[in-house]
Amino acid sequence: MAATEKSVLDALKTVKDPELNLNLVVLGLVYEVTVEGAHVHARISLTSPMCPAAEEIVHMAEKAILGVEGVESAKVQITFDPPWTPERIPPLIRSSLGL
């Protein structure tokens, strides 16, 4: 079975930001997912450029993507263009966080 953008996003929902304890997808940190056959490239951001868990988050994201059926390689790239803001979080979740 071939990997899809949806299956990759579902896998990324298992990766949580350690500070906010919410997953990368809900936080709006996943900017782009490209699936080319068995190879996946994802561009993600972090809540802060100074995030001390950046390397760990990238590792967890790559591991989650590699767990998707049909994926043979995964590359996760961090970007801050555009910078992440809380407005990327869905309004209902943002309000429950008091943001």
MARPA-105576 format. One record per residue: residue in one letter; x, y, z of N, C-alpha, C in turn. Coordinates in Angstrom, 2 decimals, padded with zeros to 5 digits. Example, Ala and Ser with C-alpha at 12.3 -4.5 7.8 and 13.67 -1.06 7.14 Angstrom:
<r res="A" n_x="013.19" n_y="-005.69" n_z="007.80" ca_x="012.30" ca_y="-004.50" ca_z="007.80" c_x="013.20" c_y="-003.30" c_z="007.80"/>
<r res="S" n_x="012.85" n_y="-002.25" n_z="007.08" ca_x="013.67" ca_y="-001.06" ca_z="007.14" c_x="012.90" c_y="000.03" c_z="007.87"/>
! end
This chain:
<r res="M" n_x="000.84" n_y="-001.19" n_z="000.00" ca_x="000.00" ca_y="000.00" ca_z="000.00" c_x="000.88" c_y="001.25" c_z="000.00"/>
<r res="A" n_x="000.57" n_y="002.20" n_z="-000.83" ca_x="001.36" ca_y="003.42" ca_z="-000.94" c_x="000.98" c_y="004.41" c_z="000.16"/>
<r res="A" n_x="001.96" n_y="005.12" n_z="000.64" ca_x="001.73" ca_y="006.16" ca_z="001.65" c_x="001.00" c_y="007.34" c_z="000.99"/>
<r res="T" n_x="000.21" n_y="008.02" n_z="001.78" ca_x="-000.50" ca_y="009.21" ca_z="001.32" c_x="-000.19" c_y="010.37" c_z="002.27"/>
<r res="E" n_x="-000.50" n_y="011.57" n_z="001.84" ca_x="-000.31" ca_y="012.73" ca_z="002.71" c_x="-001.13" c_y="012.55" c_z="003.99"/>
<r res="K" n_x="-002.35" n_y="012.03" n_z="003.86" ca_x="-003.20" ca_y="011.82" ca_z="005.04" c_x="-002.58" c_y="010.81" c_z="006.00"/>
<r res="S" n_x="-002.04" n_y="009.71" n_z="005.47" ca_x="-001.45" ca_y="008.71" ca_z="006.37" c_x="-000.22" c_y="009.28" c_z="007.09"/>
<r res="V" n_x="000.52" n_y="010.14" n_z="006.41" ca_x="001.69" ca_y="010.77" ca_z="007.03" c_x="001.23" c_y="011.75" c_z="008.11"/>
<r res="L" n_x="000.21" n_y="012.55" n_z="007.81" ca_x="-000.31" ca_y="013.49" ca_z="008.81" c_x="-000.86" c_y="012.74" c_z="010.01"/>
<r res="D" n_x="-001.54" n_y="011.62" n_z="009.78" ca_x="-002.04" ca_y="010.81" ca_z="010.89" c_x="-000.87" c_y="010.34" c_z="011.77"/>
<r res="A" n_x="000.22" n_y="009.94" n_z="011.15" ca_x="001.40" ca_y="009.50" ca_z="011.92" c_x="001.99" c_y="010.67" c_z="012.71"/>
<r res="L" n_x="002.01" n_y="011.85" n_z="012.11" ca_x="002.57" ca_y="013.02" ca_z="012.79" c_x="001.70" c_y="013.46" c_z="013.97"/>
<r res="K" n_x="000.46" n_y="013.02" n_z="014.00" ca_x="-000.41" ca_y="013.33" ca_z="015.14" c_x="000.05" c_y="012.60" c_z="016.40"/>
<r res="T" n_x="000.95" n_y="011.64" n_z="016.26" ca_x="001.46" ca_y="010.92" ca_z="017.43" c_x="002.67" c_y="011.62" c_z="018.04"/>
<r res="V" n_x="003.17" n_y="012.66" n_z="017.37" ca_x="004.35" ca_y="013.38" ca_z="017.84" c_x="003.89" c_y="014.65" c_z="018.56"/>
<r res="K" n_x="004.24" n_y="014.74" n_z="019.84" ca_x="003.78" ca_y="015.87" ca_z="020.64" c_x="004.90" c_y="016.85" c_z="020.94"/>
<r res="D" n_x="004.52" n_y="018.11" n_z="020.95" ca_x="005.43" ca_y="019.16" ca_z="021.42" c_x="005.55" c_y="018.96" c_z="022.93"/>
<r res="P" n_x="006.76" n_y="018.77" n_z="023.44" ca_x="006.91" ca_y="018.46" ca_z="024.86" c_x="006.46" c_y="019.59" c_z="025.80"/>
<r res="E" n_x="006.49" n_y="020.81" n_z="025.33" ca_x="006.10" ca_y="021.93" ca_z="026.19" c_x="004.58" c_y="022.06" c_z="026.29"/>
<r res="L" n_x="003.90" n_y="021.97" n_z="025.16" ca_x="002.45" ca_y="022.15" ca_z="025.15" c_x="001.67" c_y="020.84" c_z="025.24"/>
<r res="N" n_x="002.34" n_y="019.71" n_z="025.04" ca_x="001.74" ca_y="018.38" ca_z="025.08" c_x="000.59" c_y="018.23" c_z="024.08"/>
<r res="L" n_x="000.72" n_y="018.90" n_z="022.95" ca_x="-000.23" ca_y="018.75" ca_z="021.84" c_x="000.57" c_y="018.30" c_z="020.62"/>
<r res="N" n_x="-000.12" n_y="017.61" n_z="019.70" ca_x="000.62" ca_y="017.07" ca_z="018.56" c_x="000.93" c_y="018.14" c_z="017.52"/>
<r res="L" n_x="001.90" n_y="017.81" n_z="016.67" ca_x="002.40" ca_y="018.74" ca_z="015.67" c_x="001.32" c_y="019.23" c_z="014.71"/>
<r res="V" n_x="000.38" n_y="018.33" n_z="014.37" ca_x="-000.66" ca_y="018.69" ca_z="013.40" c_x="-001.64" c_y="019.67" c_z="014.03"/>
<r res="V" n_x="-002.11" n_y="019.38" n_z="015.23" ca_x="-003.05" ca_y="020.26" ca_z="015.93" c_x="-002.44" c_y="021.64" c_z="016.16"/>
<r res="L" n_x="-001.16" n_y="021.66" n_z="016.47" ca_x="-000.49" ca_y="022.94" ca_z="016.72" c_x="-000.22" c_y="023.75" c_z="015.44"/>
<r res="G" n_x="-000.46" n_y="023.14" n_z="014.29" ca_x="-000.21" ca_y="023.84" ca_z="013.03" c_x="001.27" c_y="023.92" c_z="012.71"/>
<r res="L" n_x="002.06" n_y="022.99" n_z="013.25" ca_x="003.50" ca_y="023.00" ca_z="013.03" c_x="003.93" c_y="022.27" c_z="011.76"/>
<r res="V" n_x="003.02" n_y="021.53" n_z="011.15" ca_x="003.34" ca_y="020.83" ca_z="009.91" c_x="002.97" c_y="021.76" c_z="008.75"/>
<r res="Y" n_x="003.98" n_y="022.23" n_z="008.05" ca_x="003.78" ca_y="023.19" ca_z="006.97" c_x="003.58" c_y="022.51" c_z="005.61"/>
<r res="E" n_x="004.24" n_y="021.36" n_z="005.43" ca_x="004.17" ca_y="020.71" ca_z="004.11" c_x="004.54" c_y="019.24" c_z="004.25"/>
<r res="V" n_x="003.82" n_y="018.40" n_z="003.51" ca_x="004.16" ca_y="016.98" ca_z="003.41" c_x="004.17" c_y="016.62" c_z="001.94"/>
<r res="T" n_x="005.28" n_y="016.06" n_z="001.48" ca_x="005.39" ca_y="015.62" ca_z="000.09" c_x="005.69" c_y="014.13" c_z="000.08"/>
<r res="V" n_x="004.84" n_y="013.38" n_z="-000.61" ca_x="005.03" ca_y="011.93" ca_z="-000.74" c_x="005.37" c_y="011.65" c_z="-002.19"/>
<r res="E" n_x="006.56" n_y="011.08" n_z="-002.40" ca_x="006.99" ca_y="010.70" ca_z="-003.75" c_x="007.34" c_y="009.23" c_z="-003.71"/>
<r res="G" n_x="006.36" n_y="008.40" n_z="-004.06" ca_x="006.55" ca_y="006.96" ca_z="-003.97" c_x="006.71" c_y="006.55" c_z="-002.53"/>
<r res="A" n_x="007.85" n_y="005.96" n_z="-002.20" ca_x="008.11" ca_y="005.48" ca_z="-000.84" c_x="008.93" c_y="006.48" c_z="-000.03"/>
<r res="H" n_x="009.09" n_y="007.68" n_z="-000.57" ca_x="009.91" ca_y="008.70" ca_z="000.08" c_x="009.04" c_y="009.88" c_z="000.51"/>
<r res="V" n_x="009.24" n_y="010.32" n_z="001.76" ca_x="008.44" ca_y="011.41" ca_z="002.31" c_x="009.36" c_y="012.53" c_z="002.78"/>
<r res="H" n_x="008.97" n_y="013.75" n_z="002.44" ca_x="009.66" ca_y="014.94" ca_z="002.92" c_x="008.62" c_y="015.78" c_z="003.64"/>
<r res="A" n_x="008.94" n_y="016.20" n_z="004.85" ca_x="008.02" ca_y="017.05" ca_z="005.61" c_x="008.76" c_y="018.30" c_z="006.07"/>
<r res="R" n_x="008.07" n_y="019.43" n_z="005.98" ca_x="008.60" ca_y="020.68" ca_z="006.52" c_x="007.75" c_y="021.02" c_z="007.73"/>
<r res="I" n_x="008.42" n_y="021.18" n_z="008.87" ca_x="007.71" ca_y="021.52" ca_z="010.09" c_x="008.35" c_y="022.75" c_z="010.71"/>
<r res="S" n_x="007.63" n_y="023.35" n_z="011.63" ca_x="008.19" ca_y="024.45" ca_z="012.39" c_x="008.16" c_y="024.06" c_z="013.85"/>
<r res="L" n_x="008.64" n_y="024.94" n_z="014.68" ca_x="008.63" ca_y="024.76" ca_z="016.13" c_x="007.96" c_y="025.98" c_z="016.74"/>
<r res="T" n_x="007.50" n_y="025.84" n_z="017.97" ca_x="006.84" ca_y="026.98" ca_z="018.61" c_x="007.82" c_y="028.10" c_z="018.91"/>
<r res="S" n_x="009.12" n_y="027.76" n_z="018.96" ca_x="010.15" ca_y="028.76" ca_z="019.21" c_x="011.44" c_y="028.36" c_z="018.49"/>
<r res="P" n_x="012.12" n_y="029.32" n_z="017.88" ca_x="013.41" ca_y="029.00" ca_z="017.25" c_x="014.44" c_y="028.50" c_z="018.27"/>
<r res="M" n_x="014.24" n_y="028.80" n_z="019.53" ca_x="015.18" ca_y="028.39" ca_z="020.58" c_x="014.73" c_y="027.09" c_z="021.26"/>
<r res="C" n_x="013.83" n_y="026.36" n_z="020.66" ca_x="013.29" ca_y="025.13" ca_z="021.25" c_x="014.42" c_y="024.15" c_z="021.57"/>
<r res="P" n_x="014.58" n_y="023.79" n_z="022.85" ca_x="015.65" ca_y="022.86" ca_z="023.22" c_x="015.38" c_y="021.42" c_z="022.76"/>
<r res="A" n_x="014.13" n_y="021.13" n_z="022.39" ca_x="013.78" ca_y="019.77" ca_z="021.97" c_x="013.73" c_y="019.61" c_z="020.46"/>
<r res="A" n_x="014.27" n_y="020.57" n_z="019.72" ca_x="014.18" ca_y="020.55" ca_z="018.26" c_x="014.68" c_y="019.24" c_z="017.66"/>
<r res="E" n_x="015.87" n_y="018.82" n_z="018.04" ca_x="016.44" ca_y="017.59" ca_z="017.49" c_x="015.58" c_y="016.38" c_z="017.83"/>
<r res="E" n_x="015.08" n_y="016.33" n_z="019.05" ca_x="014.23" ca_y="015.22" ca_z="019.48" c_x="012.92" c_y="015.20" c_z="018.69"/>
<r res="I" n_x="012.32" n_y="016.36" n_z="018.47" ca_x="011.07" ca_y="016.44" ca_z="017.71" c_x="011.28" c_y="015.97" c_z="016.28"/>
<r res="V" n_x="012.36" n_y="016.38" n_z="015.64" ca_x="012.66" ca_y="015.94" ca_z="014.27" c_x="012.83" c_y="014.43" c_z="014.25"/>
<r res="H" n_x="013.56" n_y="013.89" n_z="015.20" ca_x="013.78" ca_y="012.44" ca_z="015.27" c_x="012.44" c_y="011.71" c_z="015.45"/>
<r res="M" n_x="011.60" n_y="012.18" n_z="016.36" ca_x="010.30" ca_y="011.54" ca_z="016.59" c_x="009.41" c_y="011.62" c_z="015.35"/>
<r res="A" n_x="009.46" n_y="012.75" n_z="014.65" ca_x="008.66" ca_y="012.92" ca_z="013.44" c_x="009.13" c_y="011.96" c_z="012.34"/>
<r res="E" n_x="010.44" n_y="011.86" n_z="012.16" ca_x="010.97" ca_y="010.93" ca_z="011.14" c_x="010.61" c_y="009.49" c_z="011.49"/>
<r res="K" n_x="010.71" n_y="009.13" n_z="012.76" ca_x="010.37" ca_y="007.78" ca_z="013.20" c_x="008.89" c_y="007.50" c_z="012.96"/>
<r res="A" n_x="008.03" n_y="008.46" n_z="013.26" ca_x="006.59" ca_y="008.29" ca_z="013.03" c_x="006.29" c_y="008.09" c_z="011.55"/>
<r res="I" n_x="006.93" n_y="008.90" n_z="010.70" ca_x="006.71" ca_y="008.79" ca_z="009.25" c_x="007.20" c_y="007.43" c_z="008.74"/>
<r res="L" n_x="008.35" n_y="006.99" n_z="009.23" ca_x="008.88" ca_y="005.69" ca_z="008.80" c_x="007.97" c_y="004.54" c_z="009.21"/>
<r res="G" n_x="007.11" n_y="004.77" n_z="010.19" ca_x="006.16" ca_y="003.75" ca_z="010.62" c_x="004.94" c_y="003.63" c_z="009.72"/>
<r res="V" n_x="004.81" n_y="004.54" n_z="008.76" ca_x="003.68" ca_y="004.51" ca_z="007.84" c_x="003.93" c_y="003.43" c_z="006.78"/>
<r res="E" n_x="002.91" n_y="002.64" n_z="006.54" ca_x="003.05" ca_y="001.57" ca_z="005.55" c_x="003.40" c_y="002.16" c_z="004.19"/>
<r res="G" n_x="004.41" n_y="001.60" n_z="003.55" ca_x="004.83" ca_y="002.04" ca_z="002.23" c_x="005.95" c_y="003.07" c_z="002.23"/>
<r res="V" n_x="006.33" n_y="003.56" n_z="003.41" ca_x="007.39" ca_y="004.57" ca_z="003.49" c_x="008.73" c_y="003.88" c_z="003.73"/>
<r res="E" n_x="009.70" n_y="004.20" n_z="002.89" ca_x="011.05" ca_y="003.65" ca_z="003.03" c_x="012.05" c_y="004.68" c_z="003.55"/>
<r res="S" n_x="011.78" n_y="005.96" n_z="003.29" ca_x="012.68" ca_y="007.01" ca_z="003.80" c_x="011.86" c_y="008.23" c_z="004.17"/>
<r res="A" n_x="012.37" n_y="008.93" n_z="005.18" ca_x="011.69" ca_y="010.13" ca_z="005.65" c_x="012.72" c_y="011.20" c_z="005.96"/>
<r res="K" n_x="012.45" n_y="012.40" n_z="005.52" ca_x="013.30" ca_y="013.55" ca_z="005.80" c_x="012.41" c_y="014.65" c_z="006.36"/>
<r res="V" n_x="012.74" n_y="015.09" n_z="007.57" ca_x="011.98" ca_y="016.17" ca_z="008.19" c_x="012.89" c_y="017.38" c_z="008.30"/>
<r res="Q" n_x="012.43" n_y="018.48" n_z="007.77" ca_x="013.21" ca_y="019.73" ca_z="007.74" c_x="012.49" c_y="020.77" c_z="008.59"/>
<r res="I" n_x="013.24" n_y="021.47" n_z="009.42" ca_x="012.67" ca_y="022.55" ca_z="010.22" c_x="012.77" c_y="023.85" c_z="009.43"/>
<r res="T" n_x="011.68" n_y="024.63" n_z="009.49" ca_x="011.66" ca_y="025.94" ca_z="008.86" c_x="011.02" c_y="026.94" c_z="009.81"/>
<r res="F" n_x="011.38" n_y="028.17" n_z="009.66" ca_x="010.74" ca_y="029.24" ca_z="010.41" c_x="010.20" c_y="030.29" c_z="009.44"/>
<r res="D" n_x="009.91" n_y="029.85" n_z="008.22" ca_x="009.39" ca_y="030.73" ca_z="007.19" c_x="008.09" c_y="030.16" c_z="006.64"/>
<r res="P" n_x="006.94" n_y="030.67" n_z="007.03" ca_x="006.75" ca_y="031.79" ca_z="007.93" c_x="006.90" c_y="031.36" c_z="009.39"/>
<r res="P" n_x="007.17" n_y="032.31" n_z="010.27" ca_x="007.28" ca_y="031.96" ca_z="011.69" c_x="005.95" c_y="031.43" c_z="012.21"/>
<r res="W" n_x="006.04" n_y="030.45" n_z="013.10" ca_x="004.83" ca_y="029.89" ca_z="013.71" c_x="004.23" c_y="030.90" c_z="014.68"/>
<r res="T" n_x="002.91" n_y="030.97" n_z="014.69" ca_x="002.18" ca_y="031.77" ca_z="015.68" c_x="001.01" c_y="030.93" c_z="016.18"/>
<r res="P" n_x="000.48" n_y="031.23" n_z="017.36" ca_x="-000.66" ca_y="030.48" ca_z="017.88" c_x="-001.90" c_y="030.52" c_z="016.97"/>
<r res="E" n_x="-001.95" n_y="031.46" n_z="016.06" ca_x="-003.09" ca_y="031.54" ca_z="015.14" c_x="-003.18" c_y="030.31" c_z="014.23"/>
<r res="R" n_x="-002.10" n_y="029.53" n_z="014.16" ca_x="-002.12" ca_y="028.30" ca_z="013.34" c_x="-002.86" c_y="027.17" c_z="014.05"/>
<r res="I" n_x="-003.15" n_y="027.35" n_z="015.34" ca_x="-003.90" ca_y="026.35" ca_z="016.11" c_x="-005.39" c_y="026.60" c_z="015.83"/>
<r res="P" n_x="-006.18" n_y="025.54" n_z="015.61" ca_x="-007.61" ca_y="025.73" ca_z="015.40" c_x="-008.23" c_y="026.54" c_z="016.56"/>
<r res="P" n_x="-009.18" n_y="027.42" n_z="016.27" ca_x="-009.75" ca_y="028.33" ca_z="017.27" c_x="-010.28" c_y="027.65" c_z="018.54"/>
<r res="L" n_x="-010.94" n_y="026.52" n_z="018.41" ca_x="-011.50" ca_y="025.85" ca_z="019.57" c_x="-010.39" c_y="025.38" c_z="020.53"/>
<r res="I" n_x="-009.34" n_y="024.82" n_z="019.98" ca_x="-008.22" ca_y="024.36" ca_z="020.79" c_x="-007.48" c_y="025.56" c_z="021.38"/>
<r res="R" n_x="-007.31" n_y="026.59" n_z="020.56" ca_x="-006.63" ca_y="027.80" ca_z="021.03" c_x="-007.38" c_y="028.38" c_z="022.23"/>
<r res="S" n_x="-008.70" n_y="028.41" n_z="022.16" ca_x="-009.47" ca_y="028.97" ca_z="023.26" c_x="-009.39" c_y="028.09" c_z="024.50"/>
<r res="S" n_x="-009.32" n_y="026.77" n_z="024.33" ca_x="-009.21" ca_y="025.88" ca_z="025.49" c_x="-007.85" c_y="026.03" c_z="026.16"/>
<r res="L" n_x="-006.85" n_y="026.50" n_z="025.40" ca_x="-005.52" ca_y="026.76" ca_z="025.95" c_x="-005.41" c_y="028.16" c_z="026.55"/>
<r res="G" n_x="-006.47" n_y="028.95" n_z="026.37" ca_x="-006.45" ca_y="030.31" ca_z="026.87" c_x="-005.64" c_y="031.25" c_z="026.01"/>
<r res="L" n_x="-005.49" n_y="030.90" n_z="024.72" ca_x="-004.71" ca_y="031.75" ca_z="023.80" c_x="-005.61" c_y="032.62" c_z="022.96"/>
! end
